Protein backbone atom coordinates (compact mmCIF):
# COMPACT_ATOMS: atom_id res chain seq x y z
CA UNK A 1 0.00 0.00 0.00
CA UNK A 2 1.22 3.45 -0.80
CA UNK A 3 0.01 6.63 0.67
CA UNK A 4 -1.77 7.19 3.92
CA UNK A 5 -3.69 4.26 5.44
CA UNK A 6 -7.41 4.42 5.18
CA UNK A 7 -9.94 3.04 7.61
CA UNK A 8 -10.95 0.41 5.06
CA UNK A 9 -7.31 -0.79 4.87
CA UNK A 10 -7.22 -1.18 8.66
CA UNK A 11 -10.42 -3.26 8.59
CA UNK A 12 -8.97 -5.53 5.92
CA UNK A 13 -5.78 -5.99 7.95
CA UNK A 14 -7.77 -6.83 11.11
CA UNK A 15 -9.97 -9.27 9.14
CA UNK A 16 -6.87 -10.98 7.69
CA UNK A 17 -5.29 -11.23 11.15
CA UNK A 18 -8.49 -12.61 12.65
CA UNK A 19 -8.94 -15.23 9.93
CA UNK A 20 -5.29 -16.24 10.33
CA UNK A 21 -5.81 -16.57 14.10
CA UNK A 22 -8.92 -18.70 13.52
CA UNK A 23 -6.94 -20.95 11.20
CA UNK A 24 -4.20 -21.31 13.77
CA UNK A 25 -6.68 -22.12 16.50
CA UNK A 26 -8.49 -24.75 14.46
CA UNK A 27 -5.15 -26.31 13.47
CA UNK A 28 -3.99 -26.34 17.10
CA UNK A 29 -7.24 -27.88 18.39
CA UNK A 30 -7.03 -30.59 15.74
CA UNK A 31 -3.56 -31.47 16.98
CA UNK A 32 -4.76 -31.71 20.59
CA UNK A 33 -7.45 -34.29 19.78
CA UNK A 34 -5.88 -37.68 20.14
CA UNK A 35 -7.40 -40.69 18.46
CA UNK A 36 -9.01 -43.24 20.77
CA UNK A 37 -6.40 -45.80 21.79
CA UNK A 38 -6.81 -49.20 20.15
CA UNK A 39 -7.26 -50.95 23.51
CA UNK A 40 -10.06 -48.61 24.54
CA UNK A 41 -11.75 -49.01 21.15
CA UNK A 42 -11.48 -52.80 21.45
CA UNK A 43 -12.94 -52.70 24.98
CA UNK A 44 -15.90 -50.65 23.73
CA UNK A 45 -16.53 -53.10 20.89
CA UNK A 46 -16.35 -56.11 23.23
CA UNK A 47 -18.70 -54.41 25.69
CA UNK A 48 -21.21 -53.68 22.92
CA UNK A 49 -21.08 -57.28 21.67
CA UNK A 50 -21.64 -58.63 25.19
CA UNK A 51 -24.61 -56.34 25.81
CA UNK A 52 -26.23 -57.26 22.49
CA UNK A 53 -25.57 -60.98 23.05
CA UNK A 54 -27.15 -60.92 26.49
CA UNK A 55 -30.15 -59.02 25.19
CA UNK A 56 -30.70 -61.44 22.34
CA UNK A 57 -30.17 -64.55 24.44
CA UNK A 58 -32.97 -63.43 26.73
CA UNK A 59 -35.26 -63.19 23.72
CA UNK A 60 -34.32 -66.37 21.95
CA UNK A 61 -33.90 -68.93 24.71
CA UNK A 62 -36.65 -71.52 25.05
CA UNK A 63 -38.58 -71.11 28.27
CA UNK A 64 -38.87 -73.79 30.89
CA UNK A 65 -40.12 -76.49 28.50
CA UNK A 66 -36.55 -77.73 27.94
CA UNK A 67 -35.59 -80.55 30.27
CA UNK A 68 -36.65 -83.92 31.61
CA UNK A 69 -40.34 -84.49 32.38
CA UNK A 70 -42.32 -87.28 34.00
CA UNK A 71 -45.49 -88.17 32.08
CA UNK A 72 -48.80 -88.93 33.86
CA UNK A 73 -48.16 -92.68 33.48
CA UNK A 74 -44.73 -92.32 35.16
CA UNK A 75 -42.74 -92.65 31.91
CA UNK A 76 -39.80 -90.33 31.30
CA UNK A 77 -40.04 -87.67 28.59
CA UNK A 78 -37.66 -84.91 27.55
CA UNK A 79 -37.27 -81.86 25.36
CA UNK A 80 -33.74 -80.79 24.34
CA UNK A 81 -32.63 -77.28 23.36
CA UNK A 82 -31.92 -78.49 19.81
CA UNK A 83 -35.59 -79.50 19.37
CA UNK A 84 -35.15 -83.25 19.73
CA UNK A 85 -37.56 -84.81 22.20
CA UNK A 86 -39.13 -88.09 23.27
CA UNK A 87 -42.33 -89.16 25.02
CA UNK A 88 -44.15 -85.90 24.21
CA UNK A 89 -46.61 -87.12 21.56
CA UNK A 90 -50.10 -87.78 22.92
CA UNK A 91 -53.25 -88.72 21.03
CA UNK A 92 -56.53 -88.22 22.93
CA UNK A 93 -54.66 -88.19 26.24
CA UNK A 94 -52.75 -91.42 25.51
CA UNK A 95 -49.03 -91.67 24.68
CA UNK A 96 -48.29 -92.57 21.07
CA UNK A 97 -44.80 -93.44 19.92
CA UNK A 98 -44.49 -95.12 16.52
CA UNK A 99 -40.69 -95.19 16.67
CA UNK A 100 -38.28 -92.91 14.91
CA UNK A 101 -37.12 -89.43 15.77
CA UNK A 102 -39.44 -86.98 17.51
CA UNK A 103 -39.05 -83.19 17.38
CA UNK A 104 -40.58 -80.46 19.51
CA UNK A 105 -40.87 -76.79 18.57
CA UNK A 106 -42.05 -74.28 21.20
CA UNK A 107 -43.18 -70.79 20.24
CA UNK A 108 -45.58 -68.32 21.78
CA UNK A 109 -47.17 -70.75 24.25
CA UNK A 110 -47.62 -73.48 21.65
CA UNK A 111 -45.73 -76.77 21.40
CA UNK A 112 -45.68 -78.62 18.08
CA UNK A 113 -44.62 -82.26 18.42
CA UNK A 114 -43.73 -84.14 15.25
CA UNK A 115 -43.01 -87.81 14.69
CA UNK A 116 -43.62 -88.28 10.97
CA UNK A 117 -46.16 -88.84 9.69
CA UNK A 118 -47.84 -87.71 12.95
CA UNK A 119 -47.93 -84.15 14.26
CA UNK A 120 -49.77 -82.58 17.19
CA UNK A 121 -50.09 -79.00 18.39
CA UNK A 122 -50.61 -78.26 22.08
CA UNK A 123 -51.30 -75.15 24.11
CA UNK A 124 -48.74 -75.08 26.93
CA UNK A 125 -49.38 -73.98 30.48
CA UNK A 126 -46.40 -73.82 32.86
CA UNK A 127 -46.88 -73.63 36.61
CA UNK A 128 -44.02 -74.30 38.99
CA UNK A 129 -42.68 -77.78 38.22
CA UNK A 130 -45.62 -78.80 36.06
CA UNK A 131 -46.38 -78.40 32.37
CA UNK A 132 -49.85 -79.04 30.98
CA UNK A 133 -50.35 -79.72 27.28
CA UNK A 134 -53.86 -79.09 26.02
CA UNK A 135 -55.24 -80.23 22.68
CA UNK A 136 -58.90 -80.62 21.71
CA UNK A 137 -60.04 -80.17 25.30
CA UNK A 138 -57.74 -82.97 26.55
CA UNK A 139 -55.08 -82.09 29.12
CA UNK A 140 -51.86 -84.02 29.74
CA UNK A 141 -49.83 -82.81 32.74
CA UNK A 142 -46.11 -83.53 33.12
CA UNK A 143 -43.98 -82.85 36.19
CA UNK A 144 -40.35 -81.88 36.04
CA UNK A 145 -38.07 -84.90 36.50
C-alpha angles and dihedrals in degrees: 000000000000127000129022118337116254128212090249090056090053091051091051091050092049091047091051091048092048094049090048090051090049090051091050092049094049090048091049094048090050089055092051094056107090121201116250109270114253093241092054091047090050091049090052092050092048091048091051092049092050093049092049092046093051091047093050095044089057089055100043105040116106112247124239095307091093113093144051118320135187113225122221090261091054095255119137120249132176144188118204126205090246091061098256113130144161136205094020100108114099129174116197091341094309126108114251122190117165093177128258131080121328124203131196126200119188121195134152096348094313127109119200113197118193131188104159127274087017126069132173133185120209135186107231126218118185121196121165107303095347133087122193120200115201126194127160092349092306118120126204115187123201126189124213112264 
